[in-house]
Amino acid sequence: MSWLGTAERIRTGRGPVADAGPDTGPAGTPGLLPGIPRQRGGGEAGARASAEEGPNAPAAAVRWRPWRLLPTPVGTPFTFGYAVLLAATSLFAEYADPGLVSELLRGSSTDVVHLAQAPLVVLIASALWIAGGVTSGYALAFLFVLTALERRIGARAAVAVFFGGHVLATLATELPVAFSVAAGGLPESSLHRLDYGISFGVMTCTGALAGLLPAWPGRLLLAGVGYLALTDLYAYVDPLSDWGHLLSLALGVASWPLLRRWRTRRAAPAPLLGDLGHPALRGARMY
């Protein structure tokens, strides 16, 4: 009972009423004060209520929402916008003049010559095309993998993972070609090798996503994609790209510690003005 209520009863002469207990808040919740958000009692009470409901909890709380597997403008702006752009370039490559398309693809290639002349331009331009079109496996993986990754770490981190893997894997596969040509191990035609697409970025995001999923789904994803990459390398059809896919997957795995810290920091609630951990209150003495 507050002191205002006690004073009122003394003034009016009314008898005492049964005390609801110390620090009783709304609806009998202990330790809650009206109008004050983020109180411990509320979270604990909610957790107890959820535990008591058990399997009879409302279906809306646990209902699986399949539309979250695909990108949306609000939920995953990077993946959605990038997918629209890739769909446009794929349609252009399908229906535009073949000579023009071939010229644009060669101008976007991240071969040694173009990397030496305009590295930033071709690294960006090469990621605007899908090798194989919108029906390729990497196009489908792009939609599902990047959507799941962006929902977990946000748009900025997803951009960093995708383009970081795209750039690093490209340089790691093309620089050895330049050295081999200079040493006489490869012909000069290798300097003009046609290389474009999103596969390196998708593989890096796949490796990164495997570390953010629960244990068994993450291990199965990593094992399945790793097996496919090793199978392609064993077939020896395009060994340079296949080595790049394995390297990209390894780059995604190497990013696990950083992404887990990023995800934890992103999920942490922002401090309120009344929190003792707020910068304005640090160093303040309590009396």
N, C-alpha and C positions, 0 to 999 in steps of 0.2 A: 504494500500500500504506500502511496507517495505521501510526503509530508503535507501536501495541499489537502488530500483527502482526510488525513487525520485532523488537521486544523478545522476543517468544515464540520466534522462530526463533533468535535469539542464545542464549537460555537453553537451548533443546533441542538446539542444534547442527545444526539442519537447514539445508540449503543454501538460497540465495535462489531464489525462483520468479520467473517472467517477470512483469514489471510490466504491468498492464493499461493503463498510461498515466496521465497526470496527471488528477486529478478525474474518474475514471471512476465512474459511478453504476450503478444497477441495469440489468441487461440490456445493459451496455456503452454506456450513454448517457453521453456526456461532459458533465461539469459538473453532474451531479445528485447530491443527497445524499438518503439514505433518510429517509423520514418528514417531509420538508419540502415543503409544497405550493407550487404556483405558481412553479416554477423555469423559467428561460428555456429551458434545454435541452430540457425536456419539450415545450413548445409548438413549438419549432423542429423537434424530432424528429417530433412528430405531423404537422406541416405537410409535412415531407419525405416521411413515409410516405404521406400522402394524395396527394401529387403523384406518387409512384411508382406508386400503385395505378391512377391515371388512370381511364379509362373502365370498368375492371373493378372499381371500388369497389363495396361492398355496396349493394344496392338500397335497404335500409332507411335509408341515410344521405341519399338523394336522392329518396325516394319522396314523391310529392305526396299530401297528406292532405286530401281534399275536405271532411271534416267541420269543418275549421278555418274554412271560409267562414261557418259559422253560429255564433251565440253559445252559450257554455256557462257554467254557474254558476261554475266555477273560473277558466277562462281569460278570460272577459269578463263579470264580474259585473254591471257597469252596464248593458250592452246586454241581457243576458239578463233581468235583473229589470225593466228598462223595457219590454222586449218583452212580458213576461207581463202587466204592468199595462195596456199599450195593447190587448192582446188582450181583456182583461177589459172595459175600457170600450167597445171596439168591439162585443162581444157584447151588452153592456147596451144600447147605442144601437140595436142591431138588433132586440132582442126585448122591450125594456121598453115601457112605455106611451108613445106618441108625444108626448103632451102634456108628460109629465115630462121626456122627453129634450130636447124643444125648450126647456123652461124652463132646464134645466141648461146647455145649449149657449149660450143667451143670457146666462146668468149667468157663463159662462167666457169670453165674447168680450172680446178686447182692443180694443174700440172706444174712442173718445175719452172717452166718459162714464165707462165702467168704469175706464179708466186714471187718470182724475182722482179717482175715488172710492176705489178700492182697487187700486193698481197692482201690488203684490207678489202679491196673491191671484189676480188674473186672469192675470198673466204665468205663474204656475205652473199654474193650472187650465186655461188654454188649451192647454198642452202635454200634457194628459192624453187628448186626443182625436185621432183620425185623420180628417181630412176625406176622405170617400170610403170609409172602412172598411178592413178588413185586406186587401182585394184591390186597393187603389189602388197606383199606382206608387211613391208615397212610402213606403208601408208596406214594400214589398219592398226599396226602396233603404235604408231604415232598417236592416233586418237585415244586409245585406251591407256597407254603407258603415261603419256604426258598429262592426261586428265587426272589420273590417280596421283601422280607425283605433285602436280600443282595444287591439288586439294589438300595435300599434306604439308607442303613447305611454302606455298605462296608463289605468286607470279615472278617476283624478282629472282628468287632462288632457282626456280625452274628455268628461267632464261639463262642464268649463270651455268647451270649444269649442262643444258643442251648445247649452248654455243661453246662452252669450255671444252666439252668432249669433241665437238666438231672441229674446233681449231687445233687442239693438241694432237688428236689422232691423225688429222690431215698432215700436219707438219712432221709427225713421227714417221709417216709412211713415205712422204715425198722427199724429205732430206736425204735418206739413205739412197734413193734413186739418183739424186744429183751427185753424191759422192761416188757411187758405182760407175756412173757414166764418166766422171772425171778420171777415175782409176782405170777405165777401159773394160770394166766388167759387164757393162750394158751398152747397147747401141744408142746413138744420139736420138733415135726416134722415141726412146722412153721419156725424153724430156717433154714430149708433147702428148703424153698419155691423157685420154679423156677421163676426167674424174669429177663427178658432181653428185649431189643428192643429200638426203637427210639421214642416211643409215648410221653414220658415226654418232650423230647426236642422239638418235633413238636408242642405240645400244648403250650409250652412257647413261641415259635416263632409266633404262631398264635395270642396269646394274645398281643405280642409286635407289630405285624403287624397291628392289629386293631387300635392302637393308632397313626399310621403313615399314614393311609388312610384318605381320606376326611370323613366328619362327618357321613353321612348316610351309605356309604359302610362299614365303620369301625364298626358302631353300629350293622348293620345287621350281619356282620361276627362274632362279639363277641356274639350276642344274639343266633345265630344259633349254634355255637360250644358249648356255655354254655348249651343250651337246650339238645344237644346230650349227653353231659357229665352227666347232671343231670338225663337223661333218663336211661343211663347205670347204674348209681348209684342206681336208684330206682329199677331196675331189680335185683340187688343184686347177680349178677353172680360172679364178682370178685371185691368185695368192696375195697380192698386195692389198686388195680391198679386204680379203678375209683376215689377214693379220691385223688390219686396222679395226675390224669388228671386234676381234678378241681384245685388242688394246683398249678400245672404247669401253667394253664391258668391264675391264679391270679398272679403268679410271672411275667408273661409276661405283664400284665396290670400294675403291680407295676414298671416296667422298663420304662414306658412312659416318665416321665420327663427327665431321663438320656439320653434316645435315641433321644429325640427331641433336646436336647442341642448338642448331638454328631452330629446329622444330620445337624444342623445349622452351627456348626463349620466346618464340612467337606465340606459343600457347599459354604462357604465363600471364595472369591478369595484370592489368596496369594498376599501380599503387594509387590509393585514394589519398586525399589531402590529410586525412586523419591517421594514416598508417604510420607506425613508428619507423618503417623503413624508407619513408619519403625523404628525398634529398633535403627538403626544407627543415626536417626535424632531426637530421643526423647531427650528432654532436650536442644536441640539446640535452640538458640535465633534467632528470625527472625528480620531482619532490613528492 
